[in-house]
């Protein structure tokens, strides 16, 4: 696949990223997430990924996509307890981001992982990340709001069989960025 395919649309899309961290049971979180997301799916396209490899805490990253004129922040602190009253968790709002490049607009497959890189740096750093190998698609999101936590969020789609090589290259070439490995969560059908 050509790594330079650019994403263009007539209507501008905003993607909200939110981190969730809980010590609770994964099934309990997913069950409550399914309940909440049923309400939101009419308004926004939602993806939920769970971080791979963290034994102590369950960490999730959600992506909420909608058109700019329909954008609403979800999971504000004052409303958090209404969404997940039984699960104790930390919610961290990363902000709204505009897609700069979308090479893969689907959920990850069972034989691949997603590696998210969270960057607060210039375009030169992003170009270094684009030069990495061992991935087959890259989505790039740029901060849309000044209050966003990062300047860019990069979403790499990496085959399970190439994940070790990709992560070693990412660490050696761009070790100063925050990153995480995620698998798509299996959610109940609405």
MIPA-614916 format. One record per atom (N, C-alpha, C): residue number from 0; residue in three letters; atom name; x, y, z. Coordinates in nm, 4 decimals, padded with zeros to 6 digits. Example, Ala and Ser with C-alpha at 12.3 -4.5 7.8 and 13.67 -1.06 7.14 Angstrom:
mimi|kolfi|kolkol|east|north|up
0|Ala|N|01.3190|-00.5690|00.7800
0|Ala|CA|01.2300|-00.4500|00.7800
0|Ala|C|01.3200|-00.3300|00.7800
1|Ser|N|01.2850|-00.2250|00.7080
1|Ser|CA|01.3670|-00.1060|00.7140
1|Ser|C|01.2900|00.0030|00.7870
//
This chain:
mimi|kolfi|kolkol|east|north|up
0|Unk|N|00.0835|-00.1181|00.0000
0|Unk|CA|00.0000|00.0000|00.0000
0|Unk|C|00.0881|00.1246|00.0000
1|Unk|N|00.0485|00.2227|-00.0761
1|Unk|CA|00.1213|00.3482|-00.0837
1|Unk|C|00.1075|00.4237|00.0479
2|Unk|N|00.2187|00.4615|00.1080
2|Unk|CA|00.2171|00.5265|00.2391
2|Unk|C|00.1918|00.6764|00.2298
3|Unk|N|00.1632|00.7288|00.1115
3|Unk|CA|00.1422|00.8723|00.0971
3|Unk|C|-00.0018|00.9074|00.0593
4|Unk|N|-00.0959|00.8161|00.0766
4|Unk|CA|-00.2359|00.8454|00.0482
4|Unk|C|-00.2858|00.9460|00.1497
5|Unk|N|-00.3462|01.0546|00.1042
5|Unk|CA|-00.3951|01.1570|00.1945
5|Unk|C|-00.5465|01.1495|00.2060
6|Unk|N|-00.5963|01.1896|00.3189
6|Unk|CA|-00.7375|01.1828|00.3523
6|Unk|C|-00.8013|01.3178|00.3225
7|Unk|N|-00.9025|01.3194|00.2378
7|Unk|CA|-00.9744|01.4434|00.2123
7|Unk|C|-01.1240|01.4159|00.2146
8|Unk|N|-01.1990|01.5094|00.2663
8|Unk|CA|-01.3444|01.4985|00.2709
8|Unk|C|-01.4035|01.6369|00.2521
9|Unk|N|-01.5286|01.6390|00.2067
9|Unk|CA|-01.5962|01.7667|00.1934
9|Unk|C|-01.6278|01.8261|00.3297
10|Unk|N|-01.6706|01.7414|00.4259
10|Unk|CA|-01.7010|01.7872|00.5609
10|Unk|C|-01.5841|01.7530|00.6519
11|Unk|N|-01.5433|01.8489|00.7330
11|Unk|CA|-01.4296|01.8282|00.8218
11|Unk|C|-01.4685|01.7387|00.9398
12|Unk|N|-01.3819|01.6411|00.9695
12|Unk|CA|-01.4047|01.5462|01.0780
12|Unk|C|-01.3113|01.5783|01.1936
13|Unk|N|-01.3629|01.5640|01.3150
13|Unk|CA|-01.2845|01.5793|01.4374
13|Unk|C|-01.2872|01.4452|01.5089
14|Unk|N|-01.1715|01.4040|01.5621
14|Unk|CA|-01.1614|01.2794|01.6374
14|Unk|C|-01.1217|01.3158|01.7797
15|Unk|N|-01.2041|01.2747|01.8745
15|Unk|CA|-01.1740|01.2965|02.0159
15|Unk|C|-01.1065|01.1707|02.0694
16|Unk|N|-00.9942|01.1877|02.1383
16|Unk|CA|-00.9221|01.0769|02.2010
16|Unk|C|-00.9367|01.0889|02.3524
17|Unk|N|-00.9658|00.9753|02.4179
17|Unk|CA|-00.9822|00.9726|02.5633
17|Unk|C|-00.9123|00.8478|02.6168
18|Unk|N|-00.8295|00.8660|02.7222
18|Unk|CA|-00.7676|00.7545|02.7944
18|Unk|C|-00.8547|00.7160|02.9127
19|Unk|N|-00.8649|00.5859|02.9386
19|Unk|CA|-00.9311|00.5340|03.0581
19|Unk|C|-00.8339|00.4396|03.1266
20|Unk|N|-00.8246|00.4506|03.2572
20|Unk|CA|-00.7387|00.3618|03.3349
20|Unk|C|-00.8208|00.3135|03.4536
21|Unk|N|-00.8286|00.1810|03.4725
21|Unk|CA|-00.9088|00.1257|03.5810
21|Unk|C|-00.8403|00.0052|03.6437
22|Unk|N|-00.8629|-00.0110|03.7704
22|Unk|CA|-00.8157|-00.1295|03.8420
22|Unk|C|-00.9260|-00.2346|03.8439
23|Unk|N|-01.0428|-00.1976|03.7938
23|Unk|CA|-01.1586|-00.2863|03.7944
23|Unk|C|-01.1458|-00.3997|03.6940
24|Unk|N|-01.2446|-00.4841|03.6939
24|Unk|CA|-01.2527|-00.5995|03.6055
24|Unk|C|-01.2793|-00.5539|03.4618
25|Unk|N|-01.2054|-00.6108|03.3656
25|Unk|CA|-01.2224|-00.5733|03.2245
25|Unk|C|-01.3646|-00.5956|03.1757
26|Unk|N|-01.4242|-00.7103|03.2103
26|Unk|CA|-01.5594|-00.7399|03.1644
26|Unk|C|-01.6596|-00.6382|03.2170
27|Unk|N|-01.6400|-00.5950|03.3405
27|Unk|CA|-01.7278|-00.4949|03.4004
27|Unk|C|-01.7166|-00.3626|03.3241
28|Unk|N|-01.5931|-00.3215|03.2927
28|Unk|CA|-01.5727|-00.1977|03.2170
28|Unk|C|-01.6364|-00.2081|03.0784
29|Unk|N|-01.6101|-00.3180|03.0075
29|Unk|CA|-01.6631|-00.3357|02.8715
29|Unk|C|-01.8153|-00.3361|02.8734
30|Unk|N|-01.8750|-00.4021|02.9702
30|Unk|CA|-02.0203|-00.4057|02.9814
30|Unk|C|-02.0772|-00.2648|02.9969
31|Unk|N|-02.0177|-00.1859|03.0847
31|Unk|CA|-02.0646|-00.0491|03.1039
31|Unk|C|-02.0324|00.0380|02.9832
32|Unk|N|-01.9197|00.0121|02.9188
32|Unk|CA|-01.8835|00.0860|02.7970
32|Unk|C|-01.9882|00.0595|02.6888
33|Unk|N|-02.0271|-00.0668|02.6709
33|Unk|CA|-02.1286|-00.1009|02.5709
33|Unk|C|-02.2578|-00.0238|02.5959
34|Unk|N|-02.2979|-00.0156|02.7209
34|Unk|CA|-02.4196|00.0567|02.7572
34|Unk|C|-02.4076|00.2042|02.7180
35|Unk|N|-02.2971|00.2657|02.7533
35|Unk|CA|-02.2764|00.4069|02.7229
35|Unk|C|-02.2671|00.4301|02.5720
36|Unk|N|-02.1904|00.3461|02.5028
36|Unk|CA|-02.1654|00.3707|02.3608
36|Unk|C|-02.2895|00.3507|02.2750
37|Unk|N|-02.3863|00.2737|02.3225
37|Unk|CA|-02.5122|00.2596|02.2477
37|Unk|C|-02.5785|00.3951|02.2297
38|Unk|N|-02.5728|00.4783|02.3339
38|Unk|CA|-02.6302|00.6126|02.3262
38|Unk|C|-02.5525|00.7003|02.2287
39|Unk|N|-02.4200|00.6866|02.2264
39|Unk|CA|-02.3341|00.7737|02.1470
39|Unk|C|-02.3233|00.7328|02.0010
40|Unk|N|-02.3461|00.6066|01.9680
40|Unk|CA|-02.3249|00.5612|01.8299
40|Unk|C|-02.4166|00.6286|01.7298
41|Unk|N|-02.5290|00.6825|01.7759
41|Unk|CA|-02.6157|00.7564|01.6847
41|Unk|C|-02.5522|00.8896|01.6465
42|Unk|N|-02.4666|00.9419|01.7323
42|Unk|CA|-02.4051|01.0726|01.7109
42|Unk|C|-02.2638|01.0603|01.6539
43|Unk|N|-02.1851|00.9662|01.7085
43|Unk|CA|-02.0438|00.9567|01.6734
43|Unk|C|-02.0039|00.8128|01.6426
44|Unk|N|-01.9025|00.7992|01.5581
44|Unk|CA|-01.8414|00.6686|01.5343
44|Unk|C|-01.7393|00.6472|01.6458
45|Unk|N|-01.7470|00.5328|01.7137
45|Unk|CA|-01.6636|00.5092|01.8314
45|Unk|C|-01.5795|00.3839|01.8130
46|Unk|N|-01.4510|00.3940|01.8506
46|Unk|CA|-01.3611|00.2785|01.8565
46|Unk|C|-01.2999|00.2743|01.9955
47|Unk|N|-01.2889|00.1538|02.0508
47|Unk|CA|-01.2277|00.1360|02.1814
47|Unk|C|-01.1177|00.0325|02.1680
48|Unk|N|-00.9990|00.0677|02.2168
48|Unk|CA|-00.8832|-00.0209|02.2145
48|Unk|C|-00.8321|-00.0393|02.3553
49|Unk|N|-00.7818|-00.1607|02.3861
49|Unk|CA|-00.7218|-00.1871|02.5164
49|Unk|C|-00.5719|-00.2003|02.5005
50|Unk|N|-00.4971|-00.1378|02.5929
50|Unk|CA|-00.3519|-00.1457|02.5895
50|Unk|C|-00.3078|-00.2891|02.6165
51|Unk|N|-00.2098|-00.3339|02.5428
51|Unk|CA|-00.1561|-00.4689|02.5557
51|Unk|C|-00.0352|-00.4652|02.6487
52|Unk|N|-00.0247|-00.5633|02.7381
52|Unk|CA|00.0963|-00.5797|02.8171
52|Unk|C|00.0944|-00.5200|02.9555
53|Unk|N|-00.0046|-00.4424|02.9921
53|Unk|CA|-00.0087|-00.3833|03.1258
53|Unk|C|-00.0827|-00.4787|03.2193
54|Unk|N|-00.0113|-00.5369|03.3141
54|Unk|CA|-00.0672|-00.6376|03.4047
54|Unk|C|-00.1388|-00.5749|03.5247
55|Unk|N|-00.0919|-00.4589|03.5709
55|Unk|CA|-00.1460|-00.4005|03.6932
55|Unk|C|-00.2786|-00.3280|03.6718
56|Unk|N|-00.2914|-00.2556|03.5637
56|Unk|CA|-00.4103|-00.1748|03.5387
56|Unk|C|-00.4622|-00.2024|03.3982
57|Unk|N|-00.5912|-00.1881|03.3817
57|Unk|CA|-00.6502|-00.1956|03.2489
57|Unk|C|-00.6523|-00.0540|03.1918
58|Unk|N|-00.5909|-00.0369|03.0759
58|Unk|CA|-00.5876|00.0942|03.0103
58|Unk|C|-00.6557|00.0835|02.8749
59|Unk|N|-00.7373|00.1824|02.8460
59|Unk|CA|-00.8117|00.1866|02.7212
59|Unk|C|-00.7909|00.3216|02.6545
60|Unk|N|-00.8055|00.3226|02.5216
60|Unk|CA|-00.8023|00.4459|02.4439
60|Unk|C|-00.9241|00.4439|02.3523
61|Unk|N|-01.0069|00.5466|02.3633
61|Unk|CA|-01.1233|00.5540|02.2746
61|Unk|C|-01.1031|00.6643|02.1722
62|Unk|N|-01.1645|00.6432|02.0565
62|Unk|CA|-01.1652|00.7414|01.9488
62|Unk|C|-01.3115|00.7662|01.9129
63|Unk|N|-01.3525|00.8907|01.9182
63|Unk|CA|-01.4889|00.9294|01.8841
63|Unk|C|-01.4798|01.0206|01.7622
64|Unk|N|-01.5342|00.9794|01.6496
64|Unk|CA|-01.5266|01.0585|01.5269
64|Unk|C|-01.6634|01.1145|01.4917
65|Unk|N|-01.6645|01.2410|01.4519
65|Unk|CA|-01.7886|01.3015|01.4029
65|Unk|C|-01.7522|01.4230|01.3176
66|Unk|N|-01.8514|01.4777|01.2504
66|Unk|CA|-01.8287|01.5997|01.1737
66|Unk|C|-01.8083|01.7177|01.2673
67|Unk|N|-01.7272|01.8123|01.2231
67|Unk|CA|-01.6908|01.9270|01.3060
67|Unk|C|-01.8126|01.9980|01.3636
68|Unk|N|-01.9156|02.0164|01.2838
68|Unk|CA|-02.0332|02.0894|01.3316
68|Unk|C|-02.1199|02.0076|01.4278
69|Unk|N|-02.0898|01.8775|01.4444
69|Unk|CA|-02.1636|01.7917|01.5377
69|Unk|C|-02.0791|01.7533|01.6585
70|Unk|N|-01.9571|01.8070|01.6689
70|Unk|CA|-01.8629|01.7646|01.7722
70|Unk|C|-01.9079|01.8078|01.9105
71|Unk|N|-01.9030|01.7134|02.0060
71|Unk|CA|-01.9290|01.7406|02.1470
71|Unk|C|-01.8285|01.6594|02.2269
72|Unk|N|-01.7669|01.7228|02.3272
72|Unk|CA|-01.6767|01.6479|02.4142
72|Unk|C|-01.7596|01.5528|02.4990
73|Unk|N|-01.7145|01.4287|02.5080
73|Unk|CA|-01.7797|01.3308|02.5940
73|Unk|C|-01.6856|01.2978|02.7087
74|Unk|N|-01.7384|01.2392|02.8130
74|Unk|CA|-01.6618|01.1999|02.9313
74|Unk|C|-01.6017|01.3198|03.0027
75|Unk|N|-01.6792|01.4263|03.0156
75|Unk|CA|-01.6342|01.5375|03.0974
75|Unk|C|-01.6372|01.4928|03.2423
76|Unk|N|-01.5498|01.5474|03.3251
76|Unk|CA|-01.5358|01.5039|03.4643
76|Unk|C|-01.6672|01.5060|03.5407
77|Unk|N|-01.7480|01.6080|03.5222
77|Unk|CA|-01.8707|01.6166|03.6002
77|Unk|C|-01.9724|01.5102|03.5609
78|Unk|N|-01.9601|01.4516|03.4429
78|Unk|CA|-02.0553|01.3511|03.3980
78|Unk|C|-02.0006|01.2097|03.4085
79|Unk|N|-01.8737|01.1945|03.4417
79|Unk|CA|-01.8087|01.0638|03.4416
79|Unk|C|-01.8821|00.9623|03.5275
80|Unk|N|-01.9201|00.9981|03.6484
80|Unk|CA|-01.9821|00.9015|03.7377
80|Unk|C|-02.1164|00.8537|03.6840
81|Unk|N|-02.1850|00.9335|03.6054
81|Unk|CA|-02.3116|00.8907|03.5477
81|Unk|C|-02.2900|00.7813|03.4430
82|Unk|N|-02.1761|00.7849|03.3735
82|Unk|CA|-02.1496|00.6847|03.2701
82|Unk|C|-02.1017|00.5530|03.3292
83|Unk|N|-02.0167|00.5579|03.4284
83|Unk|CA|-01.9550|00.4384|03.4854
83|Unk|C|-01.9645|00.4426|03.6381
84|Unk|N|-02.0836|00.4297|03.6950
84|Unk|CA|-02.0945|00.4475|03.8398
84|Unk|C|-02.0269|00.3380|03.9212
85|Unk|N|-02.0180|00.2139|03.8708
85|Unk|CA|-01.9635|00.1047|03.9502
85|Unk|C|-01.8127|00.0852|03.9333
86|Unk|N|-01.7535|00.1384|03.8294
86|Unk|CA|-01.6121|00.1144|03.8008
86|Unk|C|-01.5307|00.2381|03.8380
87|Unk|N|-01.4337|00.2209|03.9279
87|Unk|CA|-01.3462|00.3317|03.9633
87|Unk|C|-01.2404|00.3456|03.8544
88|Unk|N|-01.2289|00.4654|03.7987
88|Unk|CA|-01.1340|00.4842|03.6894
88|Unk|C|-01.0849|00.6273|03.6831
89|Unk|N|-00.9754|00.6400|03.6108
89|Unk|CA|-00.9188|00.7714|03.5805
89|Unk|C|-00.9452|00.7982|03.4329
90|Unk|N|-01.0029|00.9121|03.4032
90|Unk|CA|-01.0325|00.9501|03.2652
90|Unk|C|-00.9438|01.0684|03.2301
91|Unk|N|-00.8729|01.0564|03.1181
91|Unk|CA|-00.7839|01.1651|03.0739
91|Unk|C|-00.8223|01.2064|02.9328
92|Unk|N|-00.8727|01.3254|02.9206
92|Unk|CA|-00.9169|01.3811|02.7931
92|Unk|C|-00.7949|01.4301|02.7140
93|Unk|N|-00.7721|01.3741|02.5950
93|Unk|CA|-00.6590|01.4185|02.5133
93|Unk|C|-00.6968|01.5331|02.4204
94|Unk|N|-00.8248|01.5486|02.3919
94|Unk|CA|-00.8697|01.6594|02.3093
94|Unk|C|-00.9194|01.6151|02.1732
95|Unk|N|-00.9471|01.7147|02.0901
95|Unk|CA|-00.9973|01.6900|01.9550
95|Unk|C|-00.8869|01.7067|01.8521
96|Unk|N|-00.8872|01.6179|01.7525
96|Unk|CA|-00.7820|01.6143|01.6502
96|Unk|C|-00.8435|01.6041|01.5113
97|Unk|N|-00.7806|01.6703|01.4152
97|Unk|CA|-00.8235|01.6632|01.2755
97|Unk|C|-00.7373|01.5610|01.2026
98|Unk|N|-00.7982|01.4723|01.1258
98|Unk|CA|-00.7187|01.3760|01.0484
98|Unk|C|-00.6387|01.4467|00.9389
99|Unk|N|-00.5068|01.4232|00.9376
99|Unk|CA|-00.4212|01.4754|00.8305
99|Unk|C|-00.4013|01.3702|00.7223
100|Unk|N|-00.3921|01.2452|00.7638
100|Unk|CA|-00.3675|01.1339|00.6716
100|Unk|C|-00.4382|01.0109|00.7273
101|Unk|N|-00.5212|00.9489|00.6461
101|Unk|CA|-00.5878|00.8244|00.6857
101|Unk|C|-00.5577|00.7204|00.5781
102|Unk|N|-00.4786|00.6209|00.6140
102|Unk|CA|-00.4471|00.5117|00.5220
102|Unk|C|-00.5291|00.3868|00.5536
103|Unk|N|-00.5872|00.3828|00.6727
103|Unk|CA|-00.6659|00.2665|00.7131
103|Unk|C|-00.7846|00.3168|00.7948
104|Unk|N|-00.9037|00.2996|00.7411
104|Unk|CA|-01.0232|00.3495|00.8074
104|Unk|C|-01.1127|00.2337|00.8519
105|Unk|N|-01.0514|00.1348|00.9164
105|Unk|CA|-01.1242|00.0178|00.9651
105|Unk|C|-01.0680|-00.0219|01.0996
106|Unk|N|-01.1389|-00.1113|01.1673
106|Unk|CA|-01.0864|-00.1672|01.2916
106|Unk|C|-00.9657|-00.2539|01.2588
107|Unk|N|-00.8797|-00.2732|01.3562
107|Unk|CA|-00.7640|-00.3602|01.3328
107|Unk|C|-00.8110|-00.5052|01.3210
108|Unk|N|-00.7356|-00.5825|01.2462
108|Unk|CA|-00.7661|-00.7244|01.2275
108|Unk|C|-00.7096|-00.8038|01.3448
109|Unk|N|-00.7487|-00.9302|01.3557
109|Unk|CA|-00.7006|-01.0140|01.4661
109|Unk|C|-00.5505|-01.0388|01.4574
110|Unk|N|-00.4928|-01.0313|01.3384
110|Unk|CA|-00.3495|-01.0574|01.3230
110|Unk|C|-00.2650|-00.9297|01.3211
111|Unk|N|-00.3186|-00.8210|01.3772
111|Unk|CA|-00.2421|-00.6973|01.3824
111|Unk|C|-00.2697|-00.6216|01.5121
112|Unk|N|-00.1767|-00.5321|01.5415
112|Unk|CA|-00.1903|-00.4433|01.6567
112|Unk|C|-00.1902|-00.3000|01.6056
113|Unk|N|-00.2306|-00.2106|01.6931
113|Unk|CA|-00.2174|-00.0679|01.6657
113|Unk|C|-00.1138|-00.0135|01.7627
114|Unk|N|-00.0245|00.0677|01.7112
114|Unk|CA|00.0710|00.1372|01.7968
114|Unk|C|00.0404|00.2852|01.7825
115|Unk|N|00.0047|00.3468|01.8947
115|Unk|CA|-00.0217|00.4900|01.8965
115|Unk|C|00.1023|00.5606|01.9485
116|Unk|N|00.1402|00.6679|01.8792
116|Unk|CA|00.2516|00.7524|01.9215
116|Unk|C|00.1931|00.8912|01.9462
117|Unk|N|00.2186|00.9431|02.0655
117|Unk|CA|00.1642|01.0717|02.1080
117|Unk|C|00.2784|01.1721|02.1090
118|Unk|N|00.2720|01.2705|02.0194
118|Unk|CA|00.3847|01.3603|01.9966
118|Unk|C|00.3532|01.5047|02.0322
119|Unk|N|00.4461|01.5657|02.0999
119|Unk|CA|00.4460|01.7100|02.1176
119|Unk|C|00.5784|01.7562|02.0582
120|Unk|N|00.5753|01.7785|01.9310
120|Unk|CA|00.6973|01.8155|01.8600
120|Unk|C|00.6630|01.8666|01.7219
121|Unk|N|00.7646|01.9014|01.6489
121|Unk|CA|00.7452|01.9604|01.5171
121|Unk|C|00.7230|01.8587|01.4072
122|Unk|N|00.7064|01.9114|01.2879
122|Unk|CA|00.6831|01.8284|01.1698
122|Unk|C|00.8031|01.7387|01.1387
123|Unk|N|00.9237|01.7824|01.1748
123|Unk|CA|01.0430|01.7004|01.1488
123|Unk|C|01.0354|01.5691|01.2260
124|Unk|N|00.9858|01.5733|01.3493
124|Unk|CA|00.9693|01.4514|01.4278
124|Unk|C|00.8670|01.3585|01.3644
125|Unk|N|00.7600|01.4157|01.3122
125|Unk|CA|00.6584|01.3344|01.2463
125|Unk|C|00.7163|01.2699|01.1212
126|Unk|N|00.7971|01.3413|01.0472
126|Unk|CA|00.8594|01.2846|00.9275
126|Unk|C|00.9506|01.1671|00.9638
127|Unk|N|01.0204|01.1759|01.0753
127|Unk|CA|01.1042|01.0641|01.1207
127|Unk|C|01.0177|00.9415|01.1483
128|Unk|N|00.9024|00.9618|01.2062
128|Unk|CA|00.8110|00.8498|01.2327
128|Unk|C|00.7568|00.7895|01.1038
129|Unk|N|00.7308|00.8725|01.0041
129|Unk|CA|00.6825|00.8217|00.8744
129|Unk|C|00.7857|00.7306|00.8074
130|Unk|N|00.9131|00.7517|00.8382
130|Unk|CA|01.0196|00.6737|00.7761
130|Unk|C|01.0376|00.5357|00.8394
131|Unk|N|00.9697|00.5077|00.9498
131|Unk|CA|00.9800|00.3756|01.0130
131|Unk|C|00.9306|00.2679|00.9173
132|Unk|N|00.9823|00.1481|00.9332
132|Unk|CA|00.9355|00.0370|00.8494
132|Unk|C|00.8578|-00.0612|00.9374
133|Unk|N|00.8151|-00.1702|00.8814
133|Unk|CA|00.7437|-00.2777|00.9511
133|Unk|C|00.6008|-00.2401|00.9886
134|Unk|N|00.5406|-00.1437|00.9216
134|Unk|CA|00.3982|-00.1160|00.9400
134|Unk|C|00.3346|-00.1101|00.8026
135|Unk|N|00.2033|-00.1334|00.7956
135|Unk|CA|00.1396|-00.1305|00.6641
135|Unk|C|00.0401|-00.0155|00.6459
136|Unk|N|00.0092|00.0592|00.7508
136|Unk|CA|-00.0761|00.1768|00.7358
136|Unk|C|-00.0473|00.2736|00.8500
137|Unk|N|-00.0649|00.4020|00.8208
137|Unk|CA|-00.0406|00.5068|00.9198
137|Unk|C|-00.1499|00.6124|00.9089
138|Unk|N|-00.2170|00.6367|01.0201
138|Unk|CA|-00.3124|00.7469|01.0306
138|Unk|C|-00.2482|00.8557|01.1163
139|Unk|N|-00.2607|00.9808|01.0720
139|Unk|CA|-00.2010|01.0927|01.1436
139|Unk|C|-00.3111|01.1926|01.1783
140|Unk|N|-00.3130|01.2311|01.3048
140|Unk|CA|-00.4110|01.3274|01.3553
140|Unk|C|-00.3356|01.4476|01.4123
141|Unk|N|-00.3816|01.5678|01.3788
141|Unk|CA|-00.3190|01.6911|01.4271
141|Unk|C|-00.4148|01.7600|01.5242
142|Unk|N|-00.3590|01.8169|01.6304
142|Unk|CA|-00.4412|01.8853|01.7300
142|Unk|C|-00.5293|01.9897|01.6620
143|Unk|N|-00.6565|01.9841|01.6911
143|Unk|CA|-00.7524|02.0793|01.6348
143|Unk|C|-00.7768|02.1944|01.7319
144|Unk|N|-00.7740|02.1627|01.8602
144|Unk|CA|-00.7971|02.2626|01.9637
144|Unk|C|-00.6655|02.2951|02.0339
145|Unk|N|-00.6489|02.4187|02.0780
145|Unk|CA|-00.5278|02.4570|02.1507
145|Unk|C|-00.5119|02.3799|02.2800
146|Unk|N|-00.6214|02.3347|02.3373
146|Unk|CA|-00.6172|02.2637|02.4650
146|Unk|C|-00.5847|02.1152|02.4501
147|Unk|N|-00.5623|02.0670|02.3293
147|Unk|CA|-00.5293|01.9255|02.3087
147|Unk|C|-00.3973|01.8919|02.3764
148|Unk|N|-00.3872|01.7706|02.4282
148|Unk|CA|-00.2692|01.7286|02.5053
148|Unk|C|-00.1432|01.7132|02.4212
149|Unk|N|-00.1573|01.6787|02.2944
149|Unk|CA|-00.0418|01.6541|02.2070
149|Unk|C|-00.0590|01.7315|02.0773
150|Unk|N|00.0522|01.7537|02.0076
150|Unk|CA|00.0458|01.8185|01.8770
150|Unk|C|-00.0044|01.7211|01.7709
151|Unk|N|00.0421|01.5953|01.7790
151|Unk|CA|00.0038|01.4923|01.6822
151|Unk|C|-00.0197|01.3603|01.7537
152|Unk|N|-00.1097|01.2812|01.6976
152|Unk|CA|-00.1264|01.1416|01.7384
152|Unk|C|-00.1124|01.0588|01.6114
153|Unk|N|-00.0181|00.9643|01.6141
153|Unk|CA|00.0051|00.8753|01.5010
153|Unk|C|-00.0473|00.7374|01.5366
154|Unk|N|-00.1201|00.6757|01.4441
154|Unk|CA|-00.1803|00.5440|01.4640
154|Unk|C|-00.1227|00.4496|01.3578
155|Unk|N|-00.0311|00.3634|01.4000
155|Unk|CA|00.0323|00.2671|01.3099
155|Unk|C|-00.0427|00.1342|01.3166
156|Unk|N|-00.0674|00.0726|01.2008
156|Unk|CA|-00.1223|-00.0623|01.1930
156|Unk|C|-00.0063|-00.1553|01.1609
157|Unk|N|00.0208|-00.2488|01.2521
157|Unk|CA|00.1389|-00.3345|01.2433
157|Unk|C|00.0945|-00.4803|01.2556
158|Unk|N|00.1449|-00.5655|01.1662
158|Unk|CA|00.1159|-00.7079|01.1752
158|Unk|C|00.1784|-00.7669|01.3011
159|Unk|N|00.1093|-00.8617|01.3637
159|Unk|CA|00.1628|-00.9256|01.4846
159|Unk|C|00.3021|-00.9825|01.4615
160|Unk|N|00.3264|-01.0365|01.3420
160|Unk|CA|00.4564|-01.0970|01.3125
160|Unk|C|00.5681|-00.9947|01.2953
161|Unk|N|00.5343|-00.8670|01.2811
161|Unk|CA|00.6366|-00.7622|01.2678
161|Unk|C|00.6378|-00.6656|01.3859
162|Unk|N|00.5593|-00.6941|01.4874
162|Unk|CA|00.5457|-00.5995|01.5982
162|Unk|C|00.6757|-00.5806|01.6756
163|Unk|N|00.7507|-00.6862|01.6989
163|Unk|CA|00.8762|-00.6748|01.7741
163|Unk|C|00.9739|-00.5842|01.7011
164|Unk|N|00.9911|-00.6061|01.5708
164|Unk|CA|01.0838|-00.5238|01.4921
164|Unk|C|01.0391|-00.3781|01.4889
165|Unk|N|00.9081|-00.3576|01.4720
165|Unk|CA|00.8569|-00.2203|01.4672
165|Unk|C|00.8815|-00.1482|01.5996
166|Unk|N|00.8502|-00.2145|01.7099
166|Unk|CA|00.8665|-00.1515|01.8414
166|Unk|C|01.0124|-00.1222|01.8736
167|Unk|N|01.1039|-00.2122|01.8337
167|Unk|CA|01.2470|-00.1863|01.8538
167|Unk|C|01.2916|-00.0655|01.7733
168|Unk|N|01.2460|-00.0579|01.6482
168|Unk|CA|01.2817|00.0561|01.5641
168|Unk|C|01.2214|00.1859|01.6198
169|Unk|N|01.0983|00.1807|01.6645
169|Unk|CA|01.0336|00.2981|01.7226
169|Unk|C|01.1097|00.3474|01.8452
170|Unk|N|01.1479|00.2546|01.9304
170|Unk|CA|01.2203|00.2914|02.0533
170|Unk|C|01.3589|00.3473|02.0222
171|Unk|N|01.4304|00.2861|01.9288
171|Unk|CA|01.5664|00.3311|01.8995
171|Unk|C|01.5700|00.4635|01.8224
172|Unk|N|01.4706|00.4871|01.7361
172|Unk|CA|01.4735|00.6077|01.6535
172|Unk|C|01.3924|00.7237|01.7108
173|Unk|N|01.2931|00.6922|01.7915
173|Unk|CA|01.2055|00.7982|01.8416
173|Unk|C|01.1725|00.7751|01.9885
174|Unk|N|01.2688|00.7352|02.0675
174|Unk|CA|01.2466|00.6952|02.2052
174|Unk|C|01.1883|00.7999|02.2979
175|Unk|N|01.1856|00.9247|02.2575
175|Unk|CA|01.1373|01.0296|02.3468
175|Unk|C|00.9872|01.0541|02.3367
176|Unk|N|00.9155|00.9780|02.2565
176|Unk|CA|00.7715|00.9948|02.2431
176|Unk|C|00.6980|00.8960|02.3321
177|Unk|N|00.5837|00.9383|02.3815
177|Unk|CA|00.4952|00.8472|02.4538
177|Unk|C|00.4264|00.7590|02.3497
178|Unk|N|00.4179|00.6293|02.3783
178|Unk|CA|00.3527|00.5387|02.2842
178|Unk|C|00.2866|00.4253|02.3602
179|Unk|N|00.2011|00.3516|02.2908
179|Unk|CA|00.1340|00.2370|02.3501
179|Unk|C|00.0891|00.1401|02.2433
180|Unk|N|00.0794|00.0139|02.2812
180|Unk|CA|00.0360|-00.0933|02.1910
180|Unk|C|-00.1066|-00.1289|02.2293
181|Unk|N|-00.1953|-00.1321|02.1304
181|Unk|CA|-00.3369|-00.1529|02.1580
181|Unk|C|-00.3969|-00.2595|02.0668
182|Unk|N|-00.4962|-00.3293|02.1216
182|Unk|CA|-00.5785|-00.4243|02.0469
182|Unk|C|-00.7212|-00.3746|02.0513
183|Unk|N|-00.7933|-00.3922|01.9418
183|Unk|CA|-00.9335|-00.3521|01.9344
183|Unk|C|-01.0149|-00.4332|02.0352
184|Unk|N|-01.1027|-00.3679|02.1088
184|Unk|CA|-01.1910|-00.4372|02.2026
184|Unk|C|-01.3098|-00.4939|02.1270
185|Unk|N|-01.3500|-00.6120|02.1642
185|Unk|CA|-01.4671|-00.6751|02.1053
185|Unk|C|-01.5885|-00.6247|02.1824
186|Unk|N|-01.6721|-00.5502|02.1117
186|Unk|CA|-01.7903|-00.4913|02.1743
186|Unk|C|-01.9144|-00.5627|02.1247
187|Unk|N|-02.0188|-00.5571|02.2046
187|Unk|CA|-02.1449|-00.6192|02.1659
187|Unk|C|-02.2091|-00.5398|02.0546
188|Unk|N|-02.2844|-00.6102|01.9694
188|Unk|CA|-02.3538|-00.5428|01.8607
188|Unk|C|-02.4681|-00.4594|01.9163
189|Unk|N|-02.4925|-00.3444|01.8525
189|Unk|CA|-02.6005|-00.2560|01.8971
189|Unk|C|-02.7274|-00.2959|01.8283
//
